């Protein structure tokens, strides 16, 4: 773990920890639409069943539901 800390980095981030290399995955608009359509077809489907059927994490399903 060899990285150089500069004063500018510290001022910008407010810490000296190294940033994660991979940002969290974001759902595409098509995936969000699939979630909404699946739940519109059958509103009694649980969020865990929806996540399993669409191969998306449960927390992502909940995030889509709270956004809409």
Predicted model as a PDB file, atoms N, CA, C, CB and O in Angstrom, pLDDT in the B-factor column:
MODEL        1                                                                  
ATOM      1  N   UNK A   1       0.859  -1.161   0.000  1.00 50.00           N  
ATOM      2  CA  UNK A   1       0.000   0.000   0.000  1.00 50.00           C  
ATOM      3  C   UNK A   1       0.904   1.223   0.000  1.00 50.00           C  
ATOM      4  CB  UNK A   1      -0.977  -0.002   1.224  1.00 50.00           C  
ATOM      5  O   UNK A   1       1.240   1.780   1.045  1.00 50.00           O  
ATOM      6  N   UNK A   2       1.274   1.608  -1.170  1.00 56.00           N  
ATOM      7  CA  UNK A   2       2.232   2.686  -1.327  1.00 56.00           C  
ATOM      8  C   UNK A   2       1.546   3.858  -2.018  1.00 56.00           C  
ATOM      9  CB  UNK A   2       3.473   2.216  -2.128  1.00 56.00           C  
ATOM     10  O   UNK A   2       1.359   3.832  -3.235  1.00 56.00           O  
ATOM     11  N   UNK A   3       1.175   4.871  -1.272  1.00 61.00           N  
ATOM     12  CA  UNK A   3       0.567   6.046  -1.875  1.00 61.00           C  
ATOM     13  C   UNK A   3       1.068   7.283  -1.156  1.00 61.00           C  
ATOM     14  CB  UNK A   3      -0.975   5.966  -1.826  1.00 61.00           C  
ATOM     15  O   UNK A   3       1.438   7.245   0.017  1.00 61.00           O  
ATOM     16  N   UNK A   4       1.067   8.373  -1.893  1.00 69.00           N  
ATOM     17  CA  UNK A   4       1.582   9.621  -1.362  1.00 69.00           C  
ATOM     18  C   UNK A   4       0.414  10.511  -0.950  1.00 69.00           C  
ATOM     19  CB  UNK A   4       2.481  10.333  -2.399  1.00 69.00           C  
ATOM     20  O   UNK A   4      -0.528  10.716  -1.715  1.00 69.00           O  
ATOM     21  N   UNK A   5       0.492  11.025   0.248  1.00 68.00           N  
ATOM     22  CA  UNK A   5      -0.540  11.921   0.757  1.00 68.00           C  
ATOM     23  C   UNK A   5      -0.060  13.348   0.554  1.00 68.00           C  
ATOM     24  CB  UNK A   5      -0.856  11.638   2.265  1.00 68.00           C  
ATOM     25  O   UNK A   5       1.022  13.727   1.003  1.00 68.00           O  
ATOM     26  N   UNK A   6      -0.876  14.125  -0.124  1.00 74.00           N  
ATOM     27  CA  UNK A   6      -0.529  15.531  -0.316  1.00 74.00           C  
ATOM     28  C   UNK A   6      -1.445  16.393   0.531  1.00 74.00           C  
ATOM     29  CB  UNK A   6      -0.627  15.934  -1.807  1.00 74.00           C  
ATOM     30  O   UNK A   6      -2.518  15.963   0.954  1.00 74.00           O  
ATOM     31  N   UNK A   7      -1.013  17.583   0.761  1.00 74.00           N  
ATOM     32  CA  UNK A   7      -1.807  18.531   1.540  1.00 74.00           C  
ATOM     33  C   UNK A   7      -3.143  18.803   0.845  1.00 74.00           C  
ATOM     34  CB  UNK A   7      -1.029  19.849   1.747  1.00 74.00           C  
ATOM     35  O   UNK A   7      -4.172  18.945   1.506  1.00 74.00           O  
ATOM     36  N   UNK A   8      -3.123  18.875  -0.481  1.00 78.00           N  
ATOM     37  CA  UNK A   8      -4.355  19.132  -1.240  1.00 78.00           C  
ATOM     38  C   UNK A   8      -5.350  17.981  -1.056  1.00 78.00           C  
ATOM     39  CB  UNK A   8      -4.034  19.327  -2.747  1.00 78.00           C  
ATOM     40  O   UNK A   8      -6.552  18.203  -0.906  1.00 78.00           O  
ATOM     41  N   UNK A   9      -4.824  16.735  -1.070  1.00 71.00           N  
ATOM     42  CA  UNK A   9      -5.699  15.585  -0.851  1.00 71.00           C  
ATOM     43  C   UNK A   9      -6.359  15.672   0.522  1.00 71.00           C  
ATOM     44  CB  UNK A   9      -4.908  14.269  -0.982  1.00 71.00           C  
ATOM     45  O   UNK A   9      -7.561  15.443   0.660  1.00 71.00           O  
ATOM     46  N   UNK A  10      -5.569  16.001   1.522  1.00 72.00           N  
ATOM     47  CA  UNK A  10      -6.108  16.088   2.869  1.00 72.00           C  
ATOM     48  C   UNK A  10      -7.164  17.179   2.954  1.00 72.00           C  
ATOM     49  CB  UNK A  10      -4.991  16.350   3.876  1.00 72.00           C  
ATOM     50  O   UNK A  10      -8.214  16.968   3.561  1.00 72.00           O  
ATOM     51  N   UNK A  11      -6.909  18.338   2.360  1.00 75.00           N  
ATOM     52  CA  UNK A  11      -7.877  19.442   2.416  1.00 75.00           C  
ATOM     53  C   UNK A  11      -9.151  19.087   1.656  1.00 75.00           C  
ATOM     54  CB  UNK A  11      -7.261  20.731   1.838  1.00 75.00           C  
ATOM     55  O   UNK A  11     -10.248  19.467   2.066  1.00 75.00           O  
ATOM     56  N   UNK A  12      -9.005  18.361   0.554  1.00 75.00           N  
ATOM     57  CA  UNK A  12     -10.170  18.003  -0.255  1.00 75.00           C  
ATOM     58  C   UNK A  12     -11.036  16.953   0.440  1.00 75.00           C  
ATOM     59  CB  UNK A  12      -9.724  17.487  -1.624  1.00 75.00           C  
ATOM     60  O   UNK A  12     -12.260  17.078   0.475  1.00 75.00           O  
ATOM     61  N   UNK A  13     -10.391  15.907   1.000  1.00 71.00           N  
ATOM     62  CA  UNK A  13     -11.122  14.792   1.596  1.00 71.00           C  
ATOM     63  C   UNK A  13     -11.396  14.969   3.083  1.00 71.00           C  
ATOM     64  CB  UNK A  13     -10.362  13.525   1.383  1.00 71.00           C  
ATOM     65  O   UNK A  13     -12.404  14.475   3.589  1.00 71.00           O  
ATOM     66  N   UNK A  14     -10.515  15.664   3.785  1.00 72.00           N  
ATOM     67  CA  UNK A  14     -10.669  15.818   5.219  1.00 72.00           C  
ATOM     68  C   UNK A  14     -10.124  14.651   6.013  1.00 72.00           C  
ATOM     69  CB  UNK A  14     -12.099  16.010   5.548  1.00 72.00           C  
ATOM     70  O   UNK A  14     -10.303  14.584   7.229  1.00 72.00           O  
ATOM     71  N   UNK A  15      -9.455  13.723   5.328  1.00 67.00           N  
ATOM     72  CA  UNK A  15      -8.845  12.579   6.007  1.00 67.00           C  
ATOM     73  C   UNK A  15      -7.677  12.087   5.164  1.00 67.00           C  
ATOM     74  CB  UNK A  15      -9.887  11.433   6.244  1.00 67.00           C  
ATOM     75  O   UNK A  15      -7.471  12.551   4.042  1.00 67.00           O  
ATOM     76  N   UNK A  16      -6.928  11.164   5.700  1.00 65.00           N  
ATOM     77  CA  UNK A  16      -5.760  10.657   4.971  1.00 65.00           C  
ATOM     78  C   UNK A  16      -5.932   9.197   4.549  1.00 65.00           C  
ATOM     79  CB  UNK A  16      -4.508  10.796   5.830  1.00 65.00           C  
ATOM     80  O   UNK A  16      -5.001   8.589   4.022  1.00 65.00           O  
ATOM     81  N   UNK A  17      -7.101   8.646   4.776  1.00 68.00           N  
ATOM     82  CA  UNK A  17      -7.346   7.263   4.358  1.00 68.00           C  
ATOM     83  C   UNK A  17      -7.390   7.177   2.836  1.00 68.00           C  
ATOM     84  CB  UNK A  17      -8.667   6.731   4.967  1.00 68.00           C  
ATOM     85  O   UNK A  17      -7.807   8.114   2.155  1.00 68.00           O  
ATOM     86  N   UNK A  18      -6.956   6.049   2.328  1.00 68.00           N  
ATOM     87  CA  UNK A  18      -6.999   5.847   0.888  1.00 68.00           C  
ATOM     88  C   UNK A  18      -8.446   5.586   0.473  1.00 68.00           C  
ATOM     89  CB  UNK A  18      -6.072   4.670   0.457  1.00 68.00           C  
ATOM     90  O   UNK A  18      -9.165   4.858   1.157  1.00 68.00           O  
ATOM     91  N   UNK A  19      -8.869   6.169  -0.631  1.00 64.00           N  
ATOM     92  CA  UNK A  19     -10.231   5.986  -1.112  1.00 64.00           C  
ATOM     93  C   UNK A  19     -10.403   4.603  -1.703  1.00 64.00           C  
ATOM     94  CB  UNK A  19     -10.588   7.050  -2.144  1.00 64.00           C  
ATOM     95  O   UNK A  19      -9.446   4.008  -2.198  1.00 64.00           O  
ATOM     96  N   UNK A  20     -11.627   4.089  -1.653  1.00 67.00           N  
ATOM     97  CA  UNK A  20     -11.922   2.795  -2.251  1.00 67.00           C  
ATOM     98  C   UNK A  20     -11.749   2.895  -3.758  1.00 67.00           C  
ATOM     99  CB  UNK A  20     -13.353   2.324  -1.889  1.00 67.00           C  
ATOM    100  O   UNK A  20     -12.032   3.930  -4.361  1.00 67.00           O  
ATOM    101  N   UNK A  21     -11.287   1.817  -4.352  1.00 67.00           N  
ATOM    102  CA  UNK A  21     -11.057   1.826  -5.792  1.00 67.00           C  
ATOM    103  C   UNK A  21     -12.333   1.588  -6.580  1.00 67.00           C  
ATOM    104  CB  UNK A  21     -10.032   0.785  -6.160  1.00 67.00           C  
ATOM    105  O   UNK A  21     -12.501   2.137  -7.669  1.00 67.00           O  
ATOM    106  N   UNK A  22     -13.229   0.780  -6.044  1.00 63.00           N  
ATOM    107  CA  UNK A  22     -14.459   0.459  -6.761  1.00 63.00           C  
ATOM    108  C   UNK A  22     -15.645   1.169  -6.126  1.00 63.00           C  
ATOM    109  CB  UNK A  22     -14.694  -1.057  -6.780  1.00 63.00           C  
ATOM    110  O   UNK A  22     -15.991   0.885  -4.980  1.00 63.00           O  
ATOM    111  N   UNK A  23     -16.273   2.088  -6.856  1.00 62.00           N  
ATOM    112  CA  UNK A  23     -17.464   2.735  -6.305  1.00 62.00           C  
ATOM    113  C   UNK A  23     -18.614   1.727  -6.239  1.00 62.00           C  
ATOM    114  CB  UNK A  23     -17.867   3.970  -7.160  1.00 62.00           C  
ATOM    115  O   UNK A  23     -18.598   0.738  -6.971  1.00 62.00           O  
ATOM    116  N   UNK A  24     -19.598   1.953  -5.390  1.00 67.00           N  
ATOM    117  CA  UNK A  24     -20.720   1.024  -5.314  1.00 67.00           C  
ATOM    118  C   UNK A  24     -21.451   0.963  -6.648  1.00 67.00           C  
ATOM    119  CB  UNK A  24     -21.686   1.434  -4.192  1.00 67.00           C  
ATOM    120  O   UNK A  24     -21.535   1.951  -7.377  1.00 67.00           O  
ATOM    121  N   UNK A  25     -21.971  -0.207  -6.946  1.00 70.00           N  
ATOM    122  CA  UNK A  25     -22.698  -0.383  -8.205  1.00 70.00           C  
ATOM    123  C   UNK A  25     -24.028   0.349  -8.144  1.00 70.00           C  
ATOM    124  CB  UNK A  25     -22.922  -1.880  -8.507  1.00 70.00           C  
ATOM    125  O   UNK A  25     -24.739   0.300  -7.141  1.00 70.00           O  
ATOM    126  N   UNK A  26     -24.341   1.012  -9.211  1.00 83.00           N  
ATOM    127  CA  UNK A  26     -25.612   1.722  -9.320  1.00 83.00           C  
ATOM    128  C   UNK A  26     -26.518   0.930 -10.249  1.00 83.00           C  
ATOM    129  CB  UNK A  26     -25.409   3.184  -9.842  1.00 83.00           C  
ATOM    130  O   UNK A  26     -26.054   0.318 -11.211  1.00 83.00           O  
ATOM    131  N   UNK A  27     -27.801   0.945  -9.959  1.00 87.00           N  
ATOM    132  CA  UNK A  27     -28.755   0.279 -10.832  1.00 87.00           C  
ATOM    133  C   UNK A  27     -29.008   1.141 -12.062  1.00 87.00           C  
ATOM    134  CB  UNK A  27     -30.076  -0.012 -10.085  1.00 87.00           C  
ATOM    135  O   UNK A  27     -29.079   2.367 -11.983  1.00 87.00           O  
ATOM    136  N   UNK A  28     -29.140   0.479 -13.175  1.00 89.00           N  
ATOM    137  CA  UNK A  28     -29.464   1.205 -14.402  1.00 89.00           C  
ATOM    138  C   UNK A  28     -30.947   1.568 -14.381  1.00 89.00           C  
ATOM    139  CB  UNK A  28     -29.115   0.358 -15.669  1.00 89.00           C  
ATOM    140  O   UNK A  28     -31.718   1.042 -13.579  1.00 89.00           O  
ATOM    141  N   UNK A  29     -31.322   2.461 -15.263  1.00 90.00           N  
ATOM    142  CA  UNK A  29     -32.729   2.854 -15.357  1.00 90.00           C  
ATOM    143  C   UNK A  29     -33.601   1.666 -15.755  1.00 90.00           C  
ATOM    144  CB  UNK A  29     -32.900   3.998 -16.368  1.00 90.00           C  
ATOM    145  O   UNK A  29     -34.743   1.549 -15.311  1.00 90.00           O  
ATOM    146  N   UNK A  30     -33.050   0.780 -16.600  1.00 92.00           N  
ATOM    147  CA  UNK A  30     -33.798  -0.414 -17.010  1.00 92.00           C  
ATOM    148  C   UNK A  30     -34.056  -1.337 -15.822  1.00 92.00           C  
ATOM    149  CB  UNK A  30     -33.036  -1.173 -18.107  1.00 92.00           C  
ATOM    150  O   UNK A  30     -35.142  -1.902 -15.696  1.00 92.00           O  
ATOM    151  N   UNK A  31     -33.061  -1.488 -14.952  1.00 92.00           N  
ATOM    152  CA  UNK A  31     -33.243  -2.331 -13.776  1.00 92.00           C  
ATOM    153  C   UNK A  31     -34.281  -1.732 -12.830  1.00 92.00           C  
ATOM    154  CB  UNK A  31     -31.911  -2.523 -13.046  1.00 92.00           C  
ATOM    155  O   UNK A  31     -35.102  -2.456 -12.266  1.00 92.00           O  
ATOM    156  N   UNK A  32     -34.245  -0.418 -12.659  1.00 92.00           N  
ATOM    157  CA  UNK A  32     -35.241   0.241 -11.809  1.00 92.00           C  
ATOM    158  C   UNK A  32     -36.638   0.061 -12.384  1.00 92.00           C  
ATOM    159  CB  UNK A  32     -34.920   1.739 -11.655  1.00 92.00           C  
ATOM    160  O   UNK A  32     -37.599  -0.170 -11.652  1.00 92.00           O  
ATOM    161  N   UNK A  33     -36.737   0.170 -13.698  1.00 93.00           N  
ATOM    162  CA  UNK A  33     -38.030  -0.019 -14.359  1.00 93.00           C  
ATOM    163  C   UNK A  33     -38.517  -1.456 -14.183  1.00 93.00           C  
ATOM    164  CB  UNK A  33     -37.927   0.331 -15.858  1.00 93.00           C  
ATOM    165  O   UNK A  33     -39.705  -1.678 -13.950  1.00 93.00           O  
ATOM    166  N   UNK A  34     -37.613  -2.436 -14.292  1.00 93.00           N  
ATOM    167  CA  UNK A  34     -37.981  -3.838 -14.089  1.00 93.00           C  
ATOM    168  C   UNK A  34     -38.545  -4.061 -12.687  1.00 93.00           C  
ATOM    169  CB  UNK A  34     -36.766  -4.748 -14.319  1.00 93.00           C  
ATOM    170  O   UNK A  34     -39.528  -4.780 -12.508  1.00 93.00           O  
ATOM    171  N   UNK A  35     -37.914  -3.441 -11.704  1.00 93.00           N  
ATOM    172  CA  UNK A  35     -38.397  -3.565 -10.325  1.00 93.00           C  
ATOM    173  C   UNK A  35     -39.806  -3.011 -10.211  1.00 93.00           C  
ATOM    174  CB  UNK A  35     -37.455  -2.835  -9.346  1.00 93.00           C  
ATOM    175  O   UNK A  35     -40.690  -3.660  -9.651  1.00 93.00           O  
ATOM    176  N   UNK A  36     -40.016  -1.820 -10.737  1.00 94.00           N  
ATOM    177  CA  UNK A  36     -41.330  -1.194 -10.629  1.00 94.00           C  
ATOM    178  C   UNK A  36     -42.400  -1.978 -11.395  1.00 94.00           C  
ATOM    179  CB  UNK A  36     -41.268   0.240 -11.144  1.00 94.00           C  
ATOM    180  O   UNK A  36     -43.526  -2.119 -10.919  1.00 94.00           O  
ATOM    181  N   UNK A  37     -42.053  -2.483 -12.568  1.00 94.00           N  
ATOM    182  CA  UNK A  37     -43.024  -3.253 -13.355  1.00 94.00           C  
ATOM    183  C   UNK A  37     -43.381  -4.562 -12.669  1.00 94.00           C  
ATOM    184  CB  UNK A  37     -42.474  -3.535 -14.752  1.00 94.00           C  
ATOM    185  O   UNK A  37     -44.544  -4.968 -12.661  1.00 94.00           O  
ATOM    186  N   UNK A  38     -42.376  -5.225 -12.090  1.00 94.00           N  
ATOM    187  CA  UNK A  38     -42.639  -6.486 -11.413  1.00 94.00           C  
ATOM    188  C   UNK A  38     -43.559  -6.280 -10.211  1.00 94.00           C  
ATOM    189  CB  UNK A  38     -41.327  -7.136 -10.970  1.00 94.00           C  
ATOM    190  O   UNK A  38     -44.453  -7.088  -9.957  1.00 94.00           O  
ATOM    191  N   UNK A  39     -43.335  -5.200  -9.482  1.00 92.00           N  
ATOM    192  CA  UNK A  39     -44.172  -4.934  -8.319  1.00 92.00           C  
ATOM    193  C   UNK A  39     -45.544  -4.396  -8.719  1.00 92.00           C  
ATOM    194  CB  UNK A  39     -43.478  -3.948  -7.392  1.00 92.00           C  
ATOM    195  O   UNK A  39     -46.512  -4.548  -7.973  1.00 92.00           O  
ATOM    196  N   UNK A  40     -45.631  -3.773  -9.880  1.00 93.00           N  
ATOM    197  CA  UNK A  40     -46.932  -3.312 -10.359  1.00 93.00           C  
ATOM    198  C   UNK A  40     -47.788  -4.497 -10.791  1.00 93.00           C  
ATOM    199  CB  UNK A  40     -46.762  -2.321 -11.526  1.00 93.00           C  
ATOM    200  O   UNK A  40     -49.000  -4.510 -10.577  1.00 93.00           O  
ATOM    201  N   UNK A  41     -47.141  -5.500 -11.405  1.00 94.00           N  
ATOM    202  CA  UNK A  41     -47.861  -6.708 -11.821  1.00 94.00           C  
ATOM    203  C   UNK A  41     -48.460  -7.435 -10.621  1.00 94.00           C  
ATOM    204  CB  UNK A  41     -46.926  -7.650 -12.590  1.00 94.00           C  
ATOM    205  O   UNK A  41     -49.621  -7.844 -10.634  1.00 94.00           O  
ATOM    206  N   UNK A  42     -47.640  -7.586  -9.585  1.00 93.00           N  
ATOM    207  CA  UNK A  42     -48.105  -8.271  -8.388  1.00 93.00           C  
ATOM    208  C   UNK A  42     -47.613  -7.518  -7.160  1.00 93.00           C  
ATOM    209  CB  UNK A  42     -47.620  -9.744  -8.364  1.00 93.00           C  
ATOM    210  O   UNK A  42     -46.497  -7.757  -6.700  1.00 93.00           O  
ATOM    211  N   UNK A  43     -48.422  -6.616  -6.624  1.00 91.00           N  
ATOM    212  CA  UNK A  43     -47.987  -5.800  -5.488  1.00 91.00           C  
ATOM    213  C   UNK A  43     -47.758  -6.595  -4.204  1.00 91.00           C  
ATOM    214  CB  UNK A  43     -49.001  -4.733  -5.226  1.00 91.00           C  
ATOM    215  O   UNK A  43     -47.195  -6.067  -3.244  1.00 91.00           O  
ATOM    216  N   UNK A  44     -48.189  -7.861  -4.174  1.00 94.00           N  
ATOM    217  CA  UNK A  44     -48.012  -8.683  -2.978  1.00 94.00           C  
ATOM    218  C   UNK A  44     -46.688  -9.436  -2.980  1.00 94.00           C  
ATOM    219  CB  UNK A  44     -49.152  -9.667  -2.855  1.00 94.00           C  
ATOM    220  O   UNK A  44     -46.386 -10.157  -2.029  1.00 94.00           O  
ATOM    221  N   UNK A  45     -45.905  -9.277  -4.025  1.00 91.00           N  
ATOM    222  CA  UNK A  45     -44.581  -9.900  -4.082  1.00 91.00           C  
ATOM    223  C   UNK A  45     -43.670  -9.205  -3.082  1.00 91.00           C  
ATOM    224  CB  UNK A  45     -43.981  -9.827  -5.522  1.00 91.00           C  
ATOM    225  O   UNK A  45     -43.623  -7.977  -3.018  1.00 91.00           O  
ATOM    226  N   UNK A  46     -42.952  -9.995  -2.307  1.00 93.00           N  
ATOM    227  CA  UNK A  46     -42.061  -9.393  -1.308  1.00 93.00           C  
ATOM    228  C   UNK A  46     -40.828  -8.802  -1.991  1.00 93.00           C  
ATOM    229  CB  UNK A  46     -41.638 -10.443  -0.245  1.00 93.00           C  
ATOM    230  O   UNK A  46     -40.488  -9.150  -3.122  1.00 93.00           O  
ATOM    231  N   UNK A  47     -40.186  -7.914  -1.279  1.00 92.00           N  
ATOM    232  CA  UNK A  47     -38.979  -7.295  -1.829  1.00 92.00           C  
ATOM    233  C   UNK A  47     -37.862  -8.328  -1.982  1.00 92.00           C  
ATOM    234  CB  UNK A  47     -38.510  -6.135  -0.929  1.00 92.00           C  
ATOM    235  O   UNK A  47     -37.049  -8.228  -2.901  1.00 92.00           O  
ATOM    236  N   UNK A  48     -37.818  -9.314  -1.095  1.00 94.00           N  
ATOM    237  CA  UNK A  48     -36.798 -10.364  -1.207  1.00 94.00           C  
ATOM    238  C   UNK A  48     -37.062 -11.264  -2.411  1.00 94.00           C  
ATOM    239  CB  UNK A  48     -36.753 -11.207   0.077  1.00 94.00           C  
ATOM    240  O   UNK A  48     -36.120 -11.683  -3.084  1.00 94.00           O  
ATOM    241  N   UNK A  49     -38.321 -11.565  -2.691  1.00 94.00           N  
ATOM    242  CA  UNK A  49     -38.657 -12.357  -3.874  1.00 94.00           C  
ATOM    243  C   UNK A  49     -38.313 -11.583  -5.145  1.00 94.00           C  
ATOM    244  CB  UNK A  49     -40.153 -12.741  -3.866  1.00 94.00           C  
ATOM    245  O   UNK A  49     -37.798 -12.155  -6.105  1.00 94.00           O  
ATOM    246  N   UNK A  50     -38.596 -10.301  -5.146  1.00 93.00           N  
ATOM    247  CA  UNK A  50     -38.275  -9.455  -6.291  1.00 93.00           C  
ATOM    248  C   UNK A  50     -36.775  -9.413  -6.510  1.00 93.00           C  
ATOM    249  CB  UNK A  50     -38.824  -8.036  -6.092  1.00 93.00           C  
ATOM    250  O   UNK A  50     -36.313  -9.515  -7.646  1.00 93.00           O  
ATOM    251  N   UNK A  51     -36.010  -9.264  -5.441  1.00 93.00           N  
ATOM    252  CA  UNK A  51     -34.551  -9.219  -5.536  1.00 93.00           C  
ATOM    253  C   UNK A  51     -34.013 -10.523  -6.105  1.00 93.00           C  
ATOM    254  CB  UNK A  51     -33.928  -8.942  -4.160  1.00 93.00           C  
ATOM    255  O   UNK A  51     -33.122 -10.513  -6.955  1.00 93.00           O  
ATOM    256  N   UNK A  52     -34.545 -11.632  -5.643  1.00 93.00           N  
ATOM    257  CA  UNK A  52     -34.091 -12.937  -6.124  1.00 93.00           C  
ATOM    258  C   UNK A  52     -34.440 -13.138  -7.602  1.00 93.00           C  
ATOM    259  CB  UNK A  52     -34.711 -14.060  -5.279  1.00 93.00           C  
ATOM    260  O   UNK A  52     -33.622 -13.639  -8.373  1.00 93.00           O  
ATOM    261  N   UNK A  53     -35.639 -12.752  -7.988  1.00 93.00           N  
ATOM    262  CA  UNK A  53     -36.083 -12.945  -9.372  1.00 93.00           C  
ATOM    263  C   UNK A  53     -35.289 -12.087 -10.351  1.00 93.00           C  
ATOM    264  CB  UNK A  53     -37.567 -12.625  -9.495  1.00 93.00           C  
ATOM    265  O   UNK A  53     -35.031 -12.509 -11.478  1.00 93.00           O  
ATOM    266  N   UNK A  54     -34.901 -10.884  -9.927  1.00 93.00           N  
ATOM    267  CA  UNK A  54     -34.194  -9.969 -10.825  1.00 93.00           C  
ATOM    268  C   UNK A  54     -32.675 -10.003 -10.641  1.00 93.00           C  
ATOM    269  CB  UNK A  54     -34.694  -8.560 -10.609  1.00 93.00           C  
ATOM    270  O   UNK A  54     -31.940  -9.301 -11.336  1.00 93.00           O  
ATOM    271  N   UNK A  55     -32.218 -10.822  -9.702  1.00 93.00           N  
ATOM    272  CA  UNK A  55     -30.784 -10.934  -9.406  1.00 93.00           C  
ATOM    273  C   UNK A  55     -30.185  -9.580  -9.028  1.00 93.00           C  
ATOM    274  CB  UNK A  55     -30.036 -11.516 -10.614  1.00 93.00           C  
ATOM    275  O   UNK A  55     -29.131  -9.180  -9.523  1.00 93.00           O  
ATOM    276  N   UNK A  56     -30.891  -8.893  -8.135  1.00 92.00           N  
ATOM    277  CA  UNK A  56     -30.484  -7.586  -7.613  1.00 92.00           C  
ATOM    278  C   UNK A  56     -30.510  -7.705  -6.094  1.00 92.00           C  
ATOM    279  CB  UNK A  56     -31.432  -6.412  -8.130  1.00 92.00           C  
ATOM    280  O   UNK A  56     -31.311  -8.469  -5.555  1.00 92.00           O  
ATOM    281  N   UNK A  57     -29.669  -6.982  -5.407  1.00 91.00           N  
ATOM    282  CA  UNK A  57     -29.642  -7.077  -3.947  1.00 91.00           C  
ATOM    283  C   UNK A  57     -30.933  -6.537  -3.337  1.00 91.00           C  
ATOM    284  CB  UNK A  57     -28.435  -6.314  -3.385  1.00 91.00           C  
ATOM    285  O   UNK A  57     -31.599  -5.664  -3.893  1.00 91.00           O  
ATOM    286  N   UNK A  58     -31.252  -7.086  -2.186  1.00 92.00           N  
ATOM    287  CA  UNK A  58     -32.457  -6.674  -1.461  1.00 92.00           C  
ATOM    288  C   UNK A  58     -32.407  -5.190  -1.112  1.00 92.00           C  
ATOM    289  CB  UNK A  58     -32.625  -7.508  -0.183  1.00 92.00           C  
ATOM    290  O   UNK A  58     -33.415  -4.491  -1.216  1.00 92.00           O  
ATOM    291  N   UNK A  59     -31.247  -4.713  -0.702  1.00 91.00           N  
ATOM    292  CA  UNK A  59     -31.133  -3.295  -0.335  1.00 91.00           C  
ATOM    293  C   UNK A  59     -31.345  -2.386  -1.546  1.00 91.00           C  
ATOM    294  CB  UNK A  59     -29.759  -3.016   0.293  1.00 91.00           C  
ATOM    295  O   UNK A  59     -31.875  -1.284  -1.407  1.00 91.00           O  
ATOM    296  N   UNK A  60     -30.938  -2.836  -2.719  1.00 91.00           N  
ATOM    297  CA  UNK A  60     -31.179  -2.041  -3.937  1.00 91.00           C  
ATOM    298  C   UNK A  60     -32.667  -1.961  -4.249  1.00 91.00           C  
ATOM    299  CB  UNK A  60     -30.422  -2.644  -5.138  1.00 91.00           C  
ATOM    300  O   UNK A  60     -33.162  -0.924  -4.689  1.00 91.00           O  
ATOM    301  N   UNK A  61     -33.379  -3.065  -4.019  1.00 93.00           N  
ATOM    302  CA  UNK A  61     -34.825  -3.052  -4.235  1.00 93.00           C  
ATOM    303  C   UNK A  61     -35.479  -2.051  -3.289  1.00 93.00           C  
ATOM    304  CB  UNK A  61     -35.426  -4.465  -4.029  1.00 93.00           C  
ATOM    305  O   UNK A  61     -36.340  -1.272  -3.699  1.00 93.00           O  
ATOM    306  N   UNK A  62     -35.069  -2.074  -2.029  1.00 93.00           N  
ATOM    307  CA  UNK A  62     -35.623  -1.132  -1.057  1.00 93.00           C  
ATOM    308  C   UNK A  62     -35.293   0.304  -1.416  1.00 93.00           C  
ATOM    309  CB  UNK A  62     -35.105  -1.443   0.333  1.00 93.00           C  
ATOM    310  O   UNK A  62     -36.109   1.202  -1.209  1.00 93.00           O  
ATOM    311  N   UNK A  63     -34.106   0.524  -1.952  1.00 91.00           N  
ATOM    312  CA  UNK A  63     -33.702   1.889  -2.360  1.00 91.00           C  
ATOM    313  C   UNK A  63     -34.599   2.374  -3.505  1.00 91.00           C  
ATOM    314  CB  UNK A  63     -32.191   1.920  -2.799  1.00 91.00           C  
ATOM    315  O   UNK A  63     -35.021   3.530  -3.512  1.00 91.00           O  
ATOM    316  N   UNK A  64     -34.888   1.500  -4.465  1.00 92.00           N  
ATOM    317  CA  UNK A  64     -35.751   1.877  -5.588  1.00 92.00           C  
ATOM    318  C   UNK A  64     -37.150   2.217  -5.067  1.00 92.00           C  
ATOM    319  CB  UNK A  64     -35.822   0.730  -6.644  1.00 92.00           C  
ATOM    320  O   UNK A  64     -37.771   3.177  -5.522  1.00 92.00           O  
ATOM    321  N   UNK A  65     -37.637   1.426  -4.113  1.00 91.00           N  
ATOM    322  CA  UNK A  65     -38.973   1.666  -3.581  1.00 91.00           C  
ATOM    323  C   UNK A  65     -39.058   2.981  -2.821  1.00 91.00           C  
ATOM    324  CB  UNK A  65     -39.386   0.527  -2.678  1.00 91.00           C  
ATOM    325  O   UNK A  65     -40.067   3.680  -2.914  1.00 91.00           O  
ATOM    326  N   UNK A  66     -38.026   3.327  -2.076  1.00 91.00           N  
ATOM    327  CA  UNK A  66     -38.080   4.586  -1.339  1.00 91.00           C  
ATOM    328  C   UNK A  66     -37.915   5.787  -2.264  1.00 91.00           C  
ATOM    329  CB  UNK A  66     -37.005   4.610  -0.263  1.00 91.00           C  
ATOM    330  O   UNK A  66     -38.444   6.862  -1.978  1.00 91.00           O  
ATOM    331  N   UNK A  67     -37.185   5.619  -3.376  1.00 89.00           N  
ATOM    332  CA  UNK A  67     -37.049   6.706  -4.348  1.00 89.00           C  
ATOM    333  C   UNK A  67     -38.369   6.980  -5.054  1.00 89.00           C  
ATOM    334  CB  UNK A  67     -35.966   6.372  -5.375  1.00 89.00           C  
ATOM    335  O   UNK A  67     -38.663   8.119  -5.416  1.00 89.00           O  
ATOM    336  N   UNK A  68     -39.154   5.940  -5.247  1.00 84.00           N  
ATOM    337  CA  UNK A  68     -40.416   6.103  -5.988  1.00 84.00           C  
ATOM    338  C   UNK A  68     -41.551   6.000  -5.014  1.00 84.00           C  
ATOM    339  CB  UNK A  68     -40.566   5.046  -7.119  1.00 84.00           C  
ATOM    340  O   UNK A  68     -42.713   6.105  -5.408  1.00 84.00           O  
TER     341      UNK A  68                                                      
ENDMDL                                                                          
END                                                                             
